[in-house]
Every structure is written in structure tokens, then in C-alpha cells.
Amino acid sequence: MKALLIGESRKGKTLAATYELAEFARRIGAQSAMFIVDAEDDLPKYDGRLLLADSSSCGQINPPAHAALAAEVANRENADIVVLSHSPYGWDLAPLIARALGAGQVSEVVDYQEGVYVTPALNGKMRLFNKPRTPKVVVTLQSGAFAPADPPSGAPQVEKLQAPAQEKKYELVALEEPEATGVDLARAKVVVSAGRGVGKVENIELVKKLAEALGGELGASRPVVDAGWVEASRQVGSSGKAVAPKLYIACGISGAAQHVAGMKGSEFVVSINTDPEAPITEVAHVNALVDLNQLIPALLEKLKG
Amino acid sequence: MKILVCIKQVPDLETRFKLNAAGDWFEEADVAFRMNEYDEFAVEEAVALKGKLGAETDVTILSIGPDRVKETIKKALAMGADRGAHIQDDEPHRKDPAQVAAMIAAYAKEKEFGLVFMGLQSQDRGSAQVGPLVALNLGFNLVTTVVGFEYDSGQVTARRELEGGLKAVVKTRAPAVITCQLGLNKPRYPTLPNIMKAKKKELLTIPAADLAPGDALNIVERAAPPERKGAGVILEGDAAEVADKLIGMIREKTGLI
């Protein structure tokens, strides 16, 4: 089987998610080549052929142009499978590439067993076993599902690509960096995060007190940030910060894949959540199935004494 | 301008799901359904744009599924949309994203929609494919993962998320498909008078077969609950006792307390 891996970069540098694509190819026993745009300053550490386009020819952020070039390469390479991350870049490109190849797409793959692609559904409470019917297949991989065991190494054989001129359908006006604040969640030894299960904005204070009592920082899952209850700089997950504290306490967090992607490097994970089937139970070392409105005050009381 | 908003009815994710008899999805008995959260932002954005552009803007809500999805369409009508189109399909989970997109495009073509809003993904299956495929089917421009949206005489300016908190401001032209990320706006709650008004709004039902879904490119052979890899300790019962045990475990494992 031949795989084309669609690497990801930002501002000339390869993103770490790219290495999960290579790990997936290794696990399914595919021979692979990699396509990437705009990674000249920090090429992927990858032992194989790297088909490299620069951003001057197909745009730093231009999904139609990137997808058209990737599909052309997939055809030329005669790839049986095209592999992307289940990330904003993958969401943009994968369906366009799949359509160009007449391929079926399987999104958010977490496992592969002899031609069957396993994907999560219902917020991790169900697994679906997918069998594409098309000769060629496009897949996106759940972040973290195919993390390589060893740090990446290798030097690619670079082949430079020239993108054909494209009609301008998508124009980048500006890039906005995440707001810089004093919070450094990535270095915190303790992170105590609030999720939708805290129920109301007043309860954020409770979670914050627990964080303070443990000498840590307040974190949050996406819905709590979207609701405006906690500032965006404290969001943990693939659209926020990645954290790796000694202690991570998830309060009322279901554990959606995008949140877990940002905290699975934590050494010791405690979940406070009354739902025994919440996907957070898969990563938590301790699951306290107790209402946080009762448990957190009890914890604060004991920590005081 | 005519605006199409595609919404999906999804099960409440707090449910303890059981496998259905066919073994390919969940058993629906006793499950509560509601609007896919991402789609609430899509409805709000369309209705807010109608508020800005004026009465000649017409918002159609489309949803695919069995009769129960009409309730979700009515909620969107009560939020301020003008009319509903219910694509009648008793087993929507048997359709793959390519078929769903084919049906939406078959409905939308020649209706001259200027904008199509929908959620970035559904909360139950989350393929994130339908928006891009609808854009391809209709020949529309596409912006995904949108957290900020402005429209001015055919010009779309959108803030979209990239990875790790980075965002990009991009421009494209209508007609366009916009897939909405959580946090795009503050979806309104339908008021009682608007709920009453919604009952009188047009809600057409169209059989799925009339919209030529075509063949699935991907088949879900079976479904199963995940193997619980988590060998985590379970603590239940009295809060004070659980707090004692928990502090003991944290002290032992991390040395932090």
C-alpha cells in the first residue's frame, strides 16, 4: 500500500502533528511519501521523499490551492491512501482531496484493523468500524491516536514542487496570534480545569479556589471559554494550550478528544464528574463520581486543615 | 439575499447509549434529541445577518432525518428563520457525508442561495466533511472553522481558527459555504411569542429519495462501545470521605500536598 502524508506547517516550520502521520503509515505497513507546504525553515525529520511546495507559489493559507496541489501529487504518486491530521488544516483539505481522487473519506481515525478504520462517535461513547468502498481512501487522524514512541529523526529527500497559478478564491488578510497574557499554563505544576459540568459561572470561583489551594493555575475546556466564563488564554486543548503538569484535575469535563489532546501529557489525572461513562474516564487515574459542588468544598476544607 | 442554514438533530450526549438491534448505531428509545450545538451558531449568524440586511433577506432551515427533526427545525424558526425544509429520512445514520452533501446540494441548486451556514461538524459523528462537500457540489467558495463573520455586498470577511489558538482573517466572495465553530456568536433563546409565530411558518417535507443521494463511499459496518482502557480508580459516595481518599492519593502519587 502507498500512502501520501499531508504534513502541516506554520510560518515555515513543521508542526508536531505531522509525525503522527508517519507513525500511522508505519503501523499500517504502508510505503509513504510526504507532501508539505511552507516548511523550508524546519523540514520534517522524516526518512523518505518529501514533496515540498513553498508558500510563495500556493499561499501560506489557501486551502483550495493546497488541496489542488496535494491531489495532483497523490495522483502522480499513485497513492492508495492520503493521510491528514483531524485538525483545521485537515478539515479544510481532506474533503477537497477526496473529491478530486473520487475517494471516500474517514474522519478522526483512532485505530486501523485490516482494512477497517475505527472512529469515535457520540463524544467517545461509541466506536464506529468504517469500511470505505472506494479504491482510494482519504483519512484524518485523531490528534494523539498515533503518537510516535520515539522523538522524530531522519532526513528527507526533498523534491521541490511548483504550484500552478490559481484563481484567487481565498485571500488571507491577517494572522492573529493567541493573546499573550501572564498565564503560563504550559509550565504550571498543577492545573485545575473547569468544564461545562460546573453548570454556572459562579462555580468557576470554586474551581479557581481549588487551583489556588493546590498552588496551581485555573484551566478550562472550550465550552466554558466560549461562554465567556474563563479567559481564552486558559483554554486547554488542541485549539488552546497543551499542558503537562504533575497534577491535572478536570472538574465537570467530559473529555472530548480535542480537550484530551491538550492534557494527556499530565502525570497524574483526576476527574471530578458524575457521568461514569464520560470519555475523561479513559485518561483519568482517579475518577471521583461525586457532584463537584460538594466535593470541591470538602477538598478545600481538608486542604486548609 | 436567500440564506440556507443546514442543521442536524443529535442525541443528548449525556445519555448512557445502548447499541441498536442492527449493531450499527445507538438504540433511540428514551433518548432525548436536540439541535447540534455547532448549528445553533449557524442559525444565530444567519438570523443576525437578516436583522442587519433587512426584510428581503430570507432564511431557510434544512434538516435531514425522521419526523422528530421537525421539532428542531421549529426551534430554528422560533429563533427567527423564515421557512423550513425537512428532508424525510428514517435512517439518516446510514447515509455517509457524501450522500448528505449530495442531498443538500440537490435541494439548494437553482434556489440561488447567497450564503450557506452550517456547523463545522456534528456532535454525534463529527466528520467535518459535509460543509466542504456541499461547497464543492454547488461550486461555492468555502470558509471553515469560522469564529467571526462579516458580510458586505457579496464580500465575506471571516475570522477562522487555525491550530493552537492562532486565527486567520480571510476574505472570499459569496456565494459561499460557512462552517461555524463554537463561540462564533451568542445563540438567542426563542421567546414565547416567536415560538407561537414559528408554528405558522412554512415547513415543507421532501422525501430523501427525491434528492438522489447516490451511493455511499464509506460504510459503517458496525458500532461498539469503546474498550475501557482506563484502569482508573473509581471513588464514589460521601463527599468528605472521597475528599480524604483523593487527597491521600494525590499526596502519594505527586508529592505535591
Boltz contact constraints between the chains, C-beta under 6 A:
constraints:
  - contact:
      token1: [A, 61]
      token2: [B, 168]
      max_distance: 6.0
  - contact:
      token1: [A, 87]
      token2: [B, 163]
      max_distance: 6.0
  - contact:
      token1: [A, 88]
      token2: [B, 145]
      max_distance: 6.0
  - contact:
      token1: [A, 88]
      token2: [B, 161]
      max_distance: 6.0
  - contact:
      token1: [A, 88]
      token2: [B, 162]
      max_distance: 6.0
  - contact:
      token1: [A, 91]
      token2: [B, 128]
      max_distance: 6.0
  - contact:
      token1: [A, 91]
      token2: [B, 144]
      max_distance: 6.0
  - contact:
      token1: [A, 92]
      token2: [B, 144]
      max_distance: 6.0
  - contact:
      token1: [A, 95]
      token2: [B, 129]
      max_distance: 6.0
  - contact:
      token1: [A, 95]
      token2: [B, 132]
      max_distance: 6.0
  - contact:
      token1: [A, 95]
      token2: [B, 133]
      max_distance: 6.0
  - contact:
      token1: [A, 99]
      token2: [B, 136]
      max_distance: 6.0
  - contact:
      token1: [A, 104]
      token2: [B, 217]
      max_distance: 6.0
  - contact:
      token1: [A, 104]
      token2: [B, 218]
      max_distance: 6.0
  - contact:
      token1: [A, 105]
      token2: [B, 129]
      max_distance: 6.0
  - contact:
      token1: [A, 106]
      token2: [B, 218]
      max_distance: 6.0
  - contact:
      token1: [A, 107]
      token2: [B, 127]
      max_distance: 6.0
  - contact:
      token1: [A, 107]
      token2: [B, 128]
      max_distance: 6.0
  - contact:
      token1: [A, 121]
      token2: [B, 125]
      max_distance: 6.0
  - contact:
      token1: [A, 122]
      token2: [B, 17]
      max_distance: 6.0
  - contact:
      token1: [A, 122]
      token2: [B, 124]
      max_distance: 6.0
  - contact:
      token1: [A, 123]
      token2: [B, 13]
      max_distance: 6.0
  - contact:
      token1: [A, 125]
      token2: [B, 17]
      max_distance: 6.0
  - contact:
      token1: [A, 126]
      token2: [B, 223]
      max_distance: 6.0
  - contact:
      token1: [A, 127]
      token2: [B, 224]
      max_distance: 6.0
  - contact:
      token1: [A, 127]
      token2: [B, 226]
      max_distance: 6.0
  - contact:
      token1: [A, 128]
      token2: [B, 220]
      max_distance: 6.0
  - contact:
      token1: [A, 128]
      token2: [B, 223]
      max_distance: 6.0
  - contact:
      token1: [A, 129]
      token2: [B, 221]
      max_distance: 6.0
  - contact:
      token1: [A, 129]
      token2: [B, 222]
      max_distance: 6.0
  - contact:
      token1: [A, 130]
      token2: [B, 218]
      max_distance: 6.0
  - contact:
      token1: [A, 130]
      token2: [B, 220]
      max_distance: 6.0
  - contact:
      token1: [A, 131]
      token2: [B, 219]
      max_distance: 6.0
  - contact:
      token1: [A, 131]
      token2: [B, 221]
      max_distance: 6.0
  - contact:
      token1: [A, 132]
      token2: [B, 218]
      max_distance: 6.0
  - contact:
      token1: [A, 133]
      token2: [B, 217]
      max_distance: 6.0
  - contact:
      token1: [A, 134]
      token2: [B, 217]
      max_distance: 6.0
  - contact:
      token1: [A, 169]
      token2: [B, 141]
      max_distance: 6.0
  - contact:
      token1: [A, 170]
      token2: [B, 170]
      max_distance: 6.0
  - contact:
      token1: [A, 170]
      token2: [B, 172]
      max_distance: 6.0
  - contact:
      token1: [A, 171]
      token2: [B, 171]
      max_distance: 6.0
  - contact:
      token1: [A, 172]
      token2: [B, 168]
      max_distance: 6.0
  - contact:
      token1: [A, 172]
      token2: [B, 170]
      max_distance: 6.0
  - contact:
      token1: [A, 173]
      token2: [B, 169]
      max_distance: 6.0
  - contact:
      token1: [A, 173]
      token2: [B, 171]
      max_distance: 6.0
  - contact:
      token1: [A, 174]
      token2: [B, 169]
      max_distance: 6.0
  - contact:
      token1: [A, 175]
      token2: [B, 168]
      max_distance: 6.0
  - contact:
      token1: [A, 176]
      token2: [B, 167]
      max_distance: 6.0
  - contact:
      token1: [A, 178]
      token2: [B, 165]
      max_distance: 6.0
  - contact:
      token1: [A, 226]
      token2: [B, 182]
      max_distance: 6.0
  - contact:
      token1: [A, 226]
      token2: [B, 183]
      max_distance: 6.0
  - contact:
      token1: [A, 239]
      token2: [B, 161]
      max_distance: 6.0
  - contact:
      token1: [A, 240]
      token2: [B, 165]
      max_distance: 6.0
  - contact:
      token1: [A, 246]
      token2: [B, 254]
      max_distance: 6.0
  - contact:
      token1: [A, 247]
      token2: [B, 254]
      max_distance: 6.0
  - contact:
      token1: [A, 247]
      token2: [B, 256]
      max_distance: 6.0
  - contact:
      token1: [A, 268]
      token2: [B, 253]
      max_distance: 6.0
  - contact:
      token1: [A, 268]
      token2: [B, 254]
      max_distance: 6.0
  - contact:
      token1: [A, 277]
      token2: [B, 16]
      max_distance: 6.0
  - contact:
      token1: [A, 281]
      token2: [B, 230]
      max_distance: 6.0
  - contact:
      token1: [A, 282]
      token2: [B, 229]
      max_distance: 6.0
  - contact:
      token1: [A, 282]
      token2: [B, 230]
      max_distance: 6.0
  - contact:
      token1: [A, 284]
      token2: [B, 232]
      max_distance: 6.0
  - contact:
      token1: [A, 285]
      token2: [B, 232]
      max_distance: 6.0
  - contact:
      token1: [A, 286]
      token2: [B, 232]
      max_distance: 6.0
  - contact:
      token1: [A, 286]
      token2: [B, 233]
      max_distance: 6.0
  - contact:
      token1: [A, 286]
      token2: [B, 249]
      max_distance: 6.0
  - contact:
      token1: [A, 287]
      token2: [B, 232]
      max_distance: 6.0
  - contact:
      token1: [A, 287]
      token2: [B, 234]
      max_distance: 6.0
  - contact:
      token1: [A, 288]
      token2: [B, 235]
      max_distance: 6.0
  - contact:
      token1: [A, 288]
      token2: [B, 242]
      max_distance: 6.0
  - contact:
      token1: [A, 288]
      token2: [B, 246]
      max_distance: 6.0
  - contact:
      token1: [A, 289]
      token2: [B, 236]
      max_distance: 6.0
  - contact:
      token1: [A, 290]
      token2: [B, 239]
      max_distance: 6.0
  - contact:
      token1: [A, 290]
      token2: [B, 242]
      max_distance: 6.0
  - contact:
      token1: [A, 294]
      token2: [B, 239]
      max_distance: 6.0
  - contact:
      token1: [A, 295]
      token2: [B, 239]
      max_distance: 6.0
  - contact:
      token1: [A, 298]
      token2: [B, 239]
      max_distance: 6.0
  - contact:
      token1: [A, 298]
      token2: [B, 240]
      max_distance: 6.0
  - contact:
      token1: [A, 298]
      token2: [B, 243]
      max_distance: 6.0
  - contact:
      token1: [A, 299]
      token2: [B, 243]
      max_distance: 6.0
  - contact:
      token1: [A, 302]
      token2: [B, 243]
      max_distance: 6.0
  - contact:
      token1: [A, 302]
      token2: [B, 247]
      max_distance: 6.0
